[in-house]
């Protein structure tokens, strides 16, 4: 009897993975362990691990429904440097790993309650070394305003799904990062009115 393939496919992941990879290749360490928060389908984890072969990639996810997809993407890839996913809520403390060399969070902050943002940087401060990177990707408001009408529409949709979800103010995210000893090193314009935020401890 054939084994059920639980891999999920995200059109947005297929579109944004290469622009994101181009930034990660510049800002991540040359070796070490990368913790990916909110790995979703698992497509990003496998793609990045394949192209960043000197790094070990640790996917993670709070949504139990996504774990099967991540697990099957990892198994299907047969890559030696991508690890089985950890199931945990990044707002819970302590995190289930003691150390990492970088953290990647793609489309996490707007799909979660605001409390997730300070929790992310609090957790990152405990597991990253000096000079460690936190990379956050997604849409952000700047100067209190949306950067495109499509982002305003997306913000309304997010709030309709869950009143706790929203496109975040970049300045508010930066303030939480600073509280935990991270500085915003770079803001990179990305396709589809998204941004890459590169924080460094």
Secondary structure, DSSP 8 states (H G I E B T S, - for coil): ----------HHHHHHHHHHHHHHHHHS-SSEEEEEES-TTSHHHHHHHHH-TTEEEEEEES-HHHHHHHHHHHHHHT-TTEEEEEE--TTSSS-S-S-EEEEEEES-STTS-THHHHHHHHHHHHHEEEEEEEEEEE-EEBTTB-SSHHHHHHHHHHHHH-TT---EEHHHHHHHHHHTT-EEEEEEEEGGGEEEEEEE-
